[in-house]
Amino acid sequence: MFNLKGNYFEGQYHKPDLSGEVLVKTSPSDKSETLWETSFEINHVDGVIDSAVMGFETWRKTSLEARIKCLLNYKQEVIKKANEIAFAIAQETGKPLWEAKTEAAALAGKVDVTISESLERVKNKTIPQVMPQIDGHIAYKPLGPSLIIGPFNFPCHLANTQILSALLTGNSIIFKPSEKTIYSASLMFDCLVQAGFPKGVINFINGGAEISTKLCRSPQVKGIFFTGSKAVGLHILKNTYEQIDKTVALELGGKNTTIIHQDATEDHCLSELIRSCFLTSGQRCTSTSLIAIHQSVADSFIEKFKSLTERIIIDHATKYKVDPFMGPLIDEAAVKKYLEICQVGEKEGAQLIYGNKKIELDYEGNYVSPSIYRFDNCNLTGEYIQTEIFGPNCTFISYENIEEAIKIANSTEYGLAASIFTHDKSIYDLCLRDIDAGLINLNRSTVGASARLPFGGVKSSGNGHPAAVSMIDSTVHLISSLETQDVGSSTTNLQGIK
């Protein structure tokens, strides 16, 4: 089993009391294998918060050069531990090891992007002579102790972005990873420990809803950065809305649409679409779920897409002879939810083209087949179309004109990502103008965003605090100042004074 060091605050690890309820994590790839055991220690919450408050007082006064040095130390640590982190990610999430290695390798690169590109967005500025004989200044100050609540699907990469931005701008951090991926997150956090941050600046706690809620409600926590479902995002807002001085940045779900126009290059679309629908077993917020396809090419394309899907290799995350494209879903609850919502689709009239079943392999894991459905003249307000399905599922809906395709893309409450495959730039420009989404790609899938661009959605996919390069914007608040020299003013110049 993996060894969990416990919660980290006041500059050291603290083991939880295992005399109470114990959480057992089994491998999604093989449920007979126990990965780790732990318990959640709510009595540690106050100590974690106090530690972060103390650390903030030190860190906010620390020079930018010293902060950057600590981040560069961290970069070297994650490089050294990349293979170990990747193996843990694969074991805990079920994603194939080759994919987990991609996530682990991205951690070090994000340090460089944050320092070289994000930092430019929050550098103090001077505006000479903003008024006669008066200079204006814009300064950025850290929020204070900041809570990062990580997701299970990218347990290191997504939290890493938020942690780096918060630390660079002078905030202390509390990292609470998903309770489904504690070990991989703790390995990444241990790299921060080895990087030499002052006592209290970095803090780590494991827990579920009770611990997260207590942390969110604390008036001493000034920033909350969450990646996950809309339901949990709403819970956070309900527990913090009265604290108007608290910044809450939410990265939520998606019900993403890919549009395949009649002039699209078929082979390119097939390759991109397989990735966007089924990478990470569909457990990405940017996964393509709805495919609006021009009616003139629908029949032929869907048949070829089905044939390609049938060739997908599904296997254990680490114990395989040939690289699999997909691993298992995260847990049994995810399997149950996936199969149930597919059944809802069939009841609402969706035609099953392929899949929608549990599959048996050499290992007893949470394995499911991809599922492909087709709807013609469907009810866009139905439960199946409206629900974010965190699994390898997609649905084709044919259209006649591009306005119909845009309507499909805008039909759900989400607005994270969309893709348009066409050689007609005017079609893309129309989609860019009229689709409500934070990410809109041309001839490229909905998955795999650039760290050098903002990442975030509209509607129920976020609350106006995009991540990636712009994540840093949410870790600071602005102040303005006017500065002048003594220019000889006197009380005799005051109007209305005798």
BATITOR-971215 format. One record per residue (C-alpha): residue number from 1; y, x, z. Coordinates in nm, 2 decimals. Last residue first. Layout:
(loke NUM, (Y, X, Z));
...
This chain:
(loke 498, (8.28, -1.28, 0.50));
(loke 497, (7.92, -1.30, 0.36));
(loke 496, (7.86, -1.55, 0.07));
(loke 495, (7.75, -1.29, -0.18));
(loke 494, (7.64, -0.96, -0.03));
(loke 493, (7.81, -0.66, -0.19));
(loke 492, (8.01, -0.58, 0.13));
(loke 491, (7.68, -0.54, 0.31));
(loke 490, (7.62, -0.21, 0.13));
(loke 489, (7.43, -0.08, -0.17));
(loke 488, (7.46, 0.30, -0.23));
(loke 487, (7.18, 0.37, -0.47));
(loke 486, (6.91, 0.46, -0.21));
(loke 485, (6.61, 0.52, -0.44));
(loke 484, (6.40, 0.24, -0.57));
(loke 483, (6.04, 0.13, -0.57));
(loke 482, (5.91, -0.22, -0.64));
(loke 481, (5.55, -0.29, -0.55));
(loke 480, (5.26, -0.50, -0.68));
(loke 479, (4.92, -0.54, -0.52));
(loke 478, (4.59, -0.62, -0.69));
(loke 477, (4.25, -0.69, -0.54));
(loke 476, (3.94, -0.49, -0.60));
(loke 475, (3.56, -0.53, -0.65));
(loke 474, (3.59, -0.81, -0.91));
(loke 473, (3.75, -0.58, -1.18));
(loke 472, (3.47, -0.33, -1.13));
(loke 471, (3.22, -0.56, -1.30));
(loke 470, (3.41, -0.53, -1.62));
(loke 469, (3.18, -0.26, -1.77));
(loke 468, (2.87, -0.46, -1.68));
(loke 467, (2.96, -0.78, -1.50));
(loke 466, (3.17, -1.09, -1.58));
(loke 465, (3.35, -1.26, -1.30));
(loke 464, (3.45, -1.61, -1.43));
(loke 463, (3.22, -1.83, -1.23));
(loke 462, (2.89, -1.78, -1.41));
(loke 461, (2.62, -1.95, -1.63));
(loke 460, (2.71, -2.30, -1.53));
(loke 459, (3.00, -2.32, -1.78));
(loke 458, (3.08, -1.97, -1.90));
(loke 457, (2.87, -1.65, -1.91));
(loke 456, (2.88, -1.29, -1.82));
(loke 455, (2.85, -0.93, -1.94));
(loke 454, (3.16, -0.73, -2.03));
(loke 453, (3.10, -0.45, -2.27));
(loke 452, (3.01, -0.08, -2.22));
(loke 451, (2.68, -0.17, -2.05));
(loke 450, (2.57, -0.32, -2.37));
(loke 449, (2.35, -0.63, -2.37));
(loke 448, (1.98, -0.64, -2.44));
(loke 447, (1.87, -1.00, -2.50));
(loke 446, (2.04, -1.26, -2.72));
(loke 445, (1.89, -1.11, -3.04));
(loke 444, (2.10, -0.94, -3.31));
(loke 443, (2.21, -1.07, -3.65));
(loke 442, (2.55, -1.16, -3.51));
(loke 441, (2.58, -1.19, -3.13));
(loke 440, (2.77, -1.43, -2.90));
(loke 439, (2.79, -1.34, -2.53));
(loke 438, (3.00, -1.54, -2.29));
(loke 437, (2.90, -1.88, -2.44));
(loke 436, (3.07, -2.20, -2.55));
(loke 435, (3.01, -2.20, -2.93));
(loke 434, (3.31, -2.31, -3.13));
(loke 433, (3.51, -2.00, -3.23));
(loke 432, (3.23, -1.75, -3.25));
(loke 431, (3.02, -2.00, -3.43));
(loke 430, (3.29, -2.06, -3.69));
(loke 429, (3.33, -1.68, -3.73));
(loke 428, (2.96, -1.64, -3.78));
(loke 427, (2.95, -1.90, -4.05));
(loke 426, (3.25, -1.74, -4.22));
(loke 425, (3.07, -1.41, -4.21));
(loke 424, (2.79, -1.54, -4.42));
(loke 423, (2.50, -1.30, -4.41));
(loke 422, (2.33, -1.51, -4.13));
(loke 421, (2.15, -1.48, -3.80));
(loke 420, (2.35, -1.62, -3.52));
(loke 419, (2.29, -1.54, -3.15));
(loke 418, (2.39, -1.71, -2.83));
(loke 417, (2.43, -1.61, -2.47));
(loke 416, (2.55, -1.74, -2.13));
(loke 415, (2.69, -2.09, -2.16));
(loke 414, (2.48, -2.33, -1.95));
(loke 413, (2.53, -2.70, -1.91));
(loke 412, (2.32, -2.77, -2.22));
(loke 411, (2.42, -2.92, -2.56));
(loke 410, (2.65, -2.64, -2.67));
(loke 409, (2.39, -2.45, -2.88));
(loke 408, (2.26, -2.77, -3.02));
(loke 407, (2.61, -2.88, -3.12));
(loke 406, (2.66, -2.55, -3.28));
(loke 405, (2.35, -2.60, -3.49));
(loke 404, (2.47, -2.95, -3.59));
(loke 403, (2.80, -2.80, -3.70));
(loke 402, (2.61, -2.55, -3.91));
(loke 401, (2.47, -2.81, -4.14));
(loke 400, (2.11, -2.95, -4.18));
(loke 399, (1.95, -2.87, -3.85));
(loke 398, (1.59, -2.80, -3.73));
(loke 397, (1.51, -2.76, -3.36));
(loke 396, (1.26, -2.49, -3.26));
(loke 395, (1.17, -2.45, -2.90));
(loke 394, (1.09, -2.14, -2.70));
(loke 393, (0.89, -2.04, -2.39));
(loke 392, (0.79, -1.72, -2.23));
(loke 391, (0.90, -1.80, -1.88));
(loke 390, (1.21, -1.87, -1.67));
(loke 389, (1.27, -2.21, -1.82));
(loke 388, (1.63, -2.32, -1.78));
(loke 387, (1.62, -2.70, -1.80));
(loke 386, (1.83, -2.90, -2.04));
(loke 385, (1.60, -2.93, -2.33));
(loke 384, (1.31, -3.03, -2.11));
(loke 383, (1.50, -3.27, -1.90));
(loke 382, (1.63, -3.47, -2.20));
(loke 381, (2.00, -3.46, -2.30));
(loke 380, (1.94, -3.31, -2.65));
(loke 379, (1.72, -3.60, -2.75));
(loke 378, (1.53, -3.47, -3.04));
(loke 377, (1.57, -3.53, -3.41));
(loke 376, (1.29, -3.29, -3.48));
(loke 375, (1.15, -3.09, -3.19));
(loke 374, (0.92, -2.80, -3.22));
(loke 373, (0.74, -2.61, -2.94));
(loke 372, (0.62, -2.25, -2.90));
(loke 371, (0.46, -2.13, -2.57));
(loke 370, (0.38, -1.77, -2.47));
(loke 369, (0.05, -1.74, -2.29));
(loke 368, (0.03, -1.72, -1.92));
(loke 367, (-0.08, -1.46, -1.68));
(loke 366, (-0.02, -1.47, -1.30));
(loke 365, (-0.30, -1.23, -1.22));
(loke 364, (-0.67, -1.22, -1.17));
(loke 363, (-0.76, -0.89, -1.35));
(loke 362, (-1.00, -0.86, -1.65));
(loke 361, (-0.79, -1.13, -1.82));
(loke 360, (-0.78, -1.51, -1.80));
(loke 359, (-0.50, -1.70, -1.96));
(loke 358, (-0.29, -1.99, -1.82));
(loke 357, (-0.18, -2.23, -2.09));
(loke 356, (0.12, -2.33, -2.29));
(loke 355, (0.03, -2.17, -2.62));
(loke 354, (0.12, -2.26, -2.98));
(loke 353, (0.29, -2.52, -3.20));
(loke 352, (0.32, -2.80, -2.93));
(loke 351, (0.53, -3.08, -3.07));
(loke 350, (0.80, -3.19, -2.83));
(loke 349, (0.82, -3.57, -2.78));
(loke 348, (0.95, -3.61, -2.42));
(loke 347, (0.60, -3.61, -2.28));
(loke 346, (0.54, -3.28, -2.45));
(loke 345, (0.85, -3.13, -2.31));
(loke 344, (0.76, -3.25, -1.96));
(loke 343, (0.43, -3.07, -2.00));
(loke 342, (0.62, -2.75, -2.08));
(loke 341, (0.81, -2.80, -1.76));
(loke 340, (0.49, -2.82, -1.56));
(loke 339, (0.33, -2.51, -1.71));
(loke 338, (0.64, -2.30, -1.63));
(loke 337, (0.68, -2.43, -1.28));
(loke 336, (0.32, -2.37, -1.19));
(loke 335, (0.33, -2.02, -1.33));
(loke 334, (0.66, -1.94, -1.14));
(loke 333, (0.50, -2.06, -0.82));
(loke 332, (0.20, -1.84, -0.87));
(loke 331, (0.42, -1.53, -0.89));
(loke 330, (0.64, -1.29, -1.10));
(loke 329, (0.49, -1.40, -1.44));
(loke 328, (0.23, -1.17, -1.59));
(loke 327, (0.28, -0.88, -1.84));
(loke 326, (0.40, -0.89, -2.20));
(loke 325, (0.42, -0.66, -2.49));
(loke 324, (0.12, -0.46, -2.38));
(loke 323, (0.09, -0.09, -2.44));
(loke 322, (-0.27, -0.01, -2.52));
(loke 321, (-0.53, 0.12, -2.27));
(loke 320, (-0.39, -0.08, -1.97));
(loke 319, (-0.36, -0.05, -1.60));
(loke 318, (0.02, -0.04, -1.53));
(loke 317, (0.16, -0.39, -1.59));
(loke 316, (-0.18, -0.56, -1.65));
(loke 315, (-0.21, -0.72, -1.99));
(loke 314, (-0.07, -0.94, -2.26));
(loke 313, (-0.07, -0.82, -2.62));
(loke 312, (0.12, -1.03, -2.87));
(loke 311, (-0.06, -1.09, -3.19));
(loke 310, (-0.06, -1.47, -3.16));
(loke 309, (0.32, -1.45, -3.14));
(loke 308, (0.33, -1.30, -3.49));
(loke 307, (0.13, -1.58, -3.64));
(loke 306, (0.35, -1.84, -3.46));
(loke 305, (0.66, -1.68, -3.60));
(loke 304, (0.51, -1.68, -3.95));
(loke 303, (0.44, -2.06, -3.92));
(loke 302, (0.78, -2.13, -3.77));
(loke 301, (0.95, -1.94, -4.06));
(loke 300, (0.77, -2.13, -4.34));
(loke 299, (0.83, -2.47, -4.19));
(loke 298, (1.20, -2.41, -4.09));
(loke 297, (1.34, -2.25, -4.40));
(loke 296, (1.52, -2.55, -4.56));
(loke 295, (1.57, -2.72, -4.23));
(loke 294, (1.80, -2.45, -4.10));
(loke 293, (1.68, -2.33, -3.76));
(loke 292, (1.83, -2.39, -3.42));
(loke 291, (1.61, -2.20, -3.18));
(loke 290, (1.63, -2.29, -2.81));
(loke 289, (1.50, -2.07, -2.53));
(loke 288, (1.63, -1.72, -2.62));
(loke 287, (1.61, -1.50, -2.32));
(loke 286, (1.95, -1.40, -2.17));
(loke 285, (1.87, -1.49, -1.81));
(loke 284, (1.56, -1.28, -1.85));
(loke 283, (1.21, -1.39, -1.73));
(loke 282, (1.08, -1.47, -2.08));
(loke 281, (0.76, -1.27, -2.02));
(loke 280, (0.98, -0.96, -1.97));
(loke 279, (1.03, -0.98, -2.35));
(loke 278, (0.91, -1.31, -2.49));
(loke 277, (1.20, -1.51, -2.65));
(loke 276, (1.45, -1.24, -2.73));
(loke 275, (1.19, -0.98, -2.84));
(loke 274, (1.00, -1.22, -3.06));
(loke 273, (1.33, -1.34, -3.20));
(loke 272, (1.45, -0.99, -3.31));
(loke 271, (1.13, -0.91, -3.50));
(loke 270, (1.11, -1.25, -3.67));
(loke 269, (1.48, -1.26, -3.76));
(loke 268, (1.46, -0.91, -3.92));
(loke 267, (1.15, -1.03, -4.12));
(loke 266, (1.33, -1.34, -4.24));
(loke 265, (1.67, -1.21, -4.35));
(loke 264, (1.91, -1.50, -4.28));
(loke 263, (2.04, -1.71, -4.58));
(loke 262, (1.92, -2.05, -4.44));
(loke 261, (2.08, -2.00, -4.10));
(loke 260, (1.88, -1.90, -3.80));
(loke 259, (2.07, -2.00, -3.48));
(loke 258, (1.95, -1.85, -3.15));
(loke 257, (2.03, -2.06, -2.84));
(loke 256, (2.03, -1.97, -2.48));
(loke 255, (1.96, -2.19, -2.18));
(loke 254, (2.11, -1.95, -1.93));
(loke 253, (2.12, -1.86, -1.56));
(loke 252, (2.37, -1.72, -1.32));
(loke 251, (2.58, -1.41, -1.26));
(loke 250, (2.81, -1.51, -0.97));
(loke 249, (3.11, -1.32, -0.83));
(loke 248, (3.23, -1.45, -0.49));
(loke 247, (3.56, -1.29, -0.36));
(loke 246, (3.64, -1.39, 0.00));
(loke 245, (4.00, -1.45, 0.11));
(loke 244, (3.96, -1.83, 0.07));
(loke 243, (3.69, -1.85, 0.33));
(loke 242, (3.65, -2.23, 0.32));
(loke 241, (3.44, -2.21, 0.00));
(loke 240, (3.19, -1.97, 0.15));
(loke 239, (2.87, -2.16, 0.24));
(loke 238, (2.90, -2.41, -0.04));
(loke 237, (2.97, -2.13, -0.29));
(loke 236, (2.65, -1.95, -0.18));
(loke 235, (2.44, -2.26, -0.21));
(loke 234, (2.59, -2.32, -0.56));
(loke 233, (2.48, -1.97, -0.66));
(loke 232, (2.13, -2.04, -0.52));
(loke 231, (2.09, -2.35, -0.74));
(loke 230, (2.24, -2.18, -1.04));
(loke 229, (1.97, -1.91, -1.03));
(loke 228, (2.01, -1.54, -0.99));
(loke 227, (2.26, -1.25, -0.97));
(loke 226, (2.49, -1.24, -0.67));
(loke 225, (2.80, -1.03, -0.58));
(loke 224, (2.97, -1.13, -0.26));
(loke 223, (3.29, -0.97, -0.14));
(loke 222, (3.48, -0.98, 0.18));
(loke 221, (3.20, -0.97, 0.44));
(loke 220, (3.38, -0.98, 0.78));
(loke 219, (3.41, -1.36, 0.76));
(loke 218, (3.03, -1.38, 0.79));
(loke 217, (2.90, -1.68, 0.60));
(loke 216, (2.74, -1.48, 0.32));
(loke 215, (2.55, -1.26, 0.56));
(loke 214, (2.42, -1.55, 0.75));
(loke 213, (2.32, -1.73, 0.43));
(loke 212, (2.14, -1.42, 0.30));
(loke 211, (1.94, -1.38, 0.63));
(loke 210, (1.83, -1.75, 0.63));
(loke 209, (1.75, -1.75, 0.25));
(loke 208, (1.52, -1.46, 0.25));
(loke 207, (1.54, -1.11, 0.39));
(loke 206, (1.55, -0.74, 0.35));
(loke 205, (1.85, -0.54, 0.46));
(loke 204, (2.03, -0.23, 0.32));
(loke 203, (2.36, -0.06, 0.41));
(loke 202, (2.58, 0.20, 0.24));
(loke 201, (2.92, 0.30, 0.38));
(loke 200, (2.81, 0.30, 0.74));
(loke 199, (2.78, 0.67, 0.79));
(loke 198, (2.94, 0.87, 0.51));
(loke 197, (2.76, 0.89, 0.18));
(loke 196, (2.54, 1.20, 0.12));
(loke 195, (2.34, 1.13, -0.19));
(loke 194, (2.00, 1.11, -0.01));
(loke 193, (2.08, 0.77, 0.13));
(loke 192, (2.20, 0.65, -0.21));
(loke 191, (1.86, 0.77, -0.36));
(loke 190, (1.70, 0.57, -0.08));
(loke 189, (1.86, 0.26, -0.23));
(loke 188, (1.67, 0.31, -0.55));
(loke 187, (1.34, 0.34, -0.36));
(loke 186, (1.44, 0.03, -0.15));
(loke 185, (1.49, -0.18, -0.47));
(loke 184, (1.15, -0.08, -0.60));
(loke 183, (1.00, -0.17, -0.27));
(loke 182, (1.17, -0.50, -0.20));
(loke 181, (1.08, -0.68, -0.52));
(loke 180, (0.99, -1.04, -0.43));
(loke 179, (1.23, -1.06, -0.13));
(loke 178, (1.51, -1.01, -0.38));
(loke 177, (1.73, -0.73, -0.27));
(loke 176, (2.00, -0.74, 0.00));
(loke 175, (2.24, -0.45, -0.05));
(loke 174, (2.53, -0.43, 0.20));
(loke 173, (2.81, -0.22, 0.06));
(loke 172, (3.12, -0.04, 0.17));
(loke 171, (3.41, -0.08, -0.07));
(loke 170, (3.62, 0.21, -0.19));
(loke 169, (3.66, 0.15, -0.57));
(loke 168, (3.36, 0.37, -0.66));
(loke 167, (3.14, 0.20, -0.40));
(loke 166, (3.19, -0.15, -0.54));
(loke 165, (3.15, -0.04, -0.90));
(loke 164, (2.83, 0.15, -0.82));
(loke 163, (2.67, -0.13, -0.62));
(loke 162, (2.74, -0.39, -0.87));
(loke 161, (2.59, -0.20, -1.16));
(loke 160, (2.29, -0.08, -0.95));
(loke 159, (2.22, -0.44, -0.85));
(loke 158, (2.15, -0.53, -1.22));
(loke 157, (1.94, -0.22, -1.29));
(loke 156, (1.73, -0.21, -0.97));
(loke 155, (1.55, -0.54, -0.92));
(loke 154, (1.57, -0.64, -1.29));
(loke 153, (1.36, -0.96, -1.28));
(loke 152, (1.36, -0.99, -0.90));
(loke 151, (1.74, -1.05, -0.85));
(loke 150, (1.98, -0.87, -0.62));
(loke 149, (2.22, -0.99, -0.36));
(loke 148, (2.51, -0.74, -0.33));
(loke 147, (2.73, -0.79, -0.02));
(loke 146, (3.06, -0.62, 0.01));
(loke 145, (3.25, -0.48, 0.31));
(loke 144, (3.61, -0.46, 0.21));
(loke 143, (3.80, -0.58, -0.10));
(loke 142, (3.91, -0.24, -0.23));
(loke 141, (4.27, -0.19, -0.33));
(loke 140, (4.42, -0.17, -0.68));
(loke 139, (4.79, -0.07, -0.73));
(loke 138, (5.05, -0.19, -0.98));
(loke 137, (5.39, -0.02, -0.95));
(loke 136, (5.73, -0.10, -1.07));
(loke 135, (6.02, 0.14, -1.09));
(loke 134, (6.38, 0.03, -1.00));
(loke 133, (6.71, 0.17, -1.13));
(loke 132, (6.76, -0.15, -1.34));
(loke 131, (6.43, -0.35, -1.32));
(loke 130, (6.09, -0.25, -1.45));
(loke 129, (6.26, 0.09, -1.49));
(loke 128, (5.93, 0.28, -1.52));
(loke 127, (5.61, 0.08, -1.50));
(loke 126, (5.36, 0.28, -1.29));
(loke 125, (4.99, 0.21, -1.29));
(loke 124, (4.70, 0.25, -1.05));
(loke 123, (4.36, 0.29, -1.21));
(loke 122, (4.15, -0.03, -1.22));
(loke 121, (4.03, -0.06, -1.58));
(loke 120, (4.00, 0.31, -1.63));
(loke 119, (3.73, 0.32, -1.36));
(loke 118, (3.50, 0.11, -1.58));
(loke 117, (3.49, 0.36, -1.86));
(loke 116, (3.42, 0.71, -1.75));
(loke 115, (3.31, 0.66, -1.39));
(loke 114, (3.12, 0.33, -1.44));
(loke 113, (2.97, 0.45, -1.77));
(loke 112, (2.85, 0.78, -1.62));
(loke 111, (2.69, 0.61, -1.32));
(loke 110, (2.53, 0.36, -1.55));
(loke 109, (2.34, 0.64, -1.73));
(loke 108, (2.16, 0.73, -1.41));
(loke 107, (2.03, 0.38, -1.35));
(loke 106, (1.93, 0.32, -1.72));
(loke 105, (1.62, 0.54, -1.69));
(loke 104, (1.47, 0.31, -1.43));
(loke 103, (1.51, 0.00, -1.65));
(loke 102, (1.36, 0.17, -1.95));
(loke 101, (1.07, 0.30, -1.74));
(loke 100, (1.00, -0.06, -1.63));
(loke 99, (0.97, -0.16, -2.00));
(loke 98, (0.71, 0.11, -2.06));
(loke 97, (0.53, 0.02, -1.74));
(loke 96, (0.48, -0.34, -1.85));
(loke 95, (0.66, -0.61, -1.65));
(loke 94, (0.46, -0.74, -1.36));
(loke 93, (0.76, -0.75, -1.12));
(loke 92, (0.62, -0.56, -0.82));
(loke 91, (0.39, -0.32, -0.99));
(loke 90, (0.61, -0.25, -1.29));
(loke 89, (0.92, -0.20, -1.08));
(loke 88, (0.73, 0.03, -0.84));
(loke 87, (0.60, 0.24, -1.14));
(loke 86, (0.96, 0.27, -1.27));
(loke 85, (1.10, 0.37, -0.94));
(loke 84, (0.84, 0.65, -0.91));
(loke 83, (0.91, 0.77, -1.26));
(loke 82, (1.29, 0.77, -1.21));
(loke 81, (1.28, 0.96, -0.87));
(loke 80, (1.44, 1.28, -0.99));
(loke 79, (1.68, 1.10, -1.22));
(loke 78, (1.77, 0.86, -0.94));
(loke 77, (1.85, 1.15, -0.71));
(loke 76, (2.07, 1.32, -0.97));
(loke 75, (2.27, 1.01, -1.02));
(loke 74, (2.31, 0.97, -0.65));
(loke 73, (2.48, 1.31, -0.63));
(loke 72, (2.71, 1.20, -0.91));
(loke 71, (2.80, 0.89, -0.71));
(loke 70, (2.87, 1.11, -0.40));
(loke 69, (3.10, 1.34, -0.61));
(loke 68, (3.28, 1.03, -0.75));
(loke 67, (3.36, 0.91, -0.40));
(loke 66, (3.49, 1.26, -0.30));
(loke 65, (3.72, 1.27, -0.61));
(loke 64, (3.84, 0.92, -0.54));
(loke 63, (3.95, 1.04, -0.20));
(loke 62, (3.81, 0.87, 0.11));
(loke 61, (4.05, 0.64, 0.30));
(loke 60, (3.86, 0.33, 0.18));
(loke 59, (3.53, 0.50, 0.27));
(loke 58, (3.60, 0.56, 0.64));
(loke 57, (3.73, 0.21, 0.73));
(loke 56, (3.46, 0.06, 0.50));
(loke 55, (3.19, 0.24, 0.69));
(loke 54, (3.28, 0.08, 1.02));
(loke 53, (3.28, -0.27, 0.87));
(loke 52, (2.95, -0.19, 0.69));
(loke 51, (2.79, -0.09, 1.02));
(loke 50, (2.92, -0.40, 1.20));
(loke 49, (2.77, -0.61, 0.92));
(loke 48, (2.43, -0.43, 0.93));
(loke 47, (2.42, -0.46, 1.31));
(loke 46, (2.50, -0.83, 1.30));
(loke 45, (2.22, -0.88, 1.05));
(loke 44, (1.95, -0.68, 1.23));
(loke 43, (1.86, -0.97, 1.46));
(loke 42, (1.75, -1.16, 1.14));
(loke 41, (1.46, -0.92, 1.10));
(loke 40, (1.25, -1.02, 0.80));
(loke 39, (0.88, -0.92, 0.81));
(loke 38, (0.69, -0.67, 0.61));
(loke 37, (0.37, -0.61, 0.41));
(loke 36, (0.32, -0.41, 0.09));
(loke 35, (0.15, -0.40, -0.25));
(loke 34, (-0.16, -0.60, -0.17));
(loke 33, (-0.41, -0.60, -0.46));
(loke 32, (-0.64, -0.90, -0.51));
(loke 31, (-0.35, -1.08, -0.69));
(loke 30, (-0.38, -0.85, -0.98));
(loke 29, (-0.09, -0.83, -1.23));
(loke 28, (0.15, -1.02, -1.00));
(loke 27, (0.06, -0.77, -0.74));
(loke 26, (0.05, -0.91, -0.38));
(loke 25, (0.34, -0.91, -0.14));
(loke 24, (0.26, -1.01, 0.22));
(loke 23, (0.54, -1.14, 0.44));
(loke 22, (0.46, -1.12, 0.81));
(loke 21, (0.57, -1.39, 1.06));
(loke 20, (0.63, -1.24, 1.40));
(loke 19, (0.49, -0.92, 1.57));
(loke 18, (0.61, -0.71, 1.28));
(loke 17, (0.94, -0.62, 1.44));
(loke 16, (1.15, -0.47, 1.16));
(loke 15, (1.18, -0.09, 1.13));
(loke 14, (1.54, 0.05, 1.14));
(loke 13, (1.64, 0.32, 0.90));
(loke 12, (1.95, 0.53, 0.97));
(loke 11, (2.32, 0.58, 0.90));
(loke 10, (2.45, 0.29, 1.11));
(loke 9, (2.24, 0.06, 0.88));
(loke 8, (1.92, 0.07, 0.68));
(loke 7, (1.65, -0.19, 0.70));
(loke 6, (1.28, -0.10, 0.69));
(loke 5, (1.11, 0.22, 0.56));
(loke 4, (0.86, 0.02, 0.34));
(loke 3, (0.54, 0.21, 0.26));
(loke 2, (0.36, 0.10, -0.05));
(loke 1, (0.00, 0.00, 0.00));
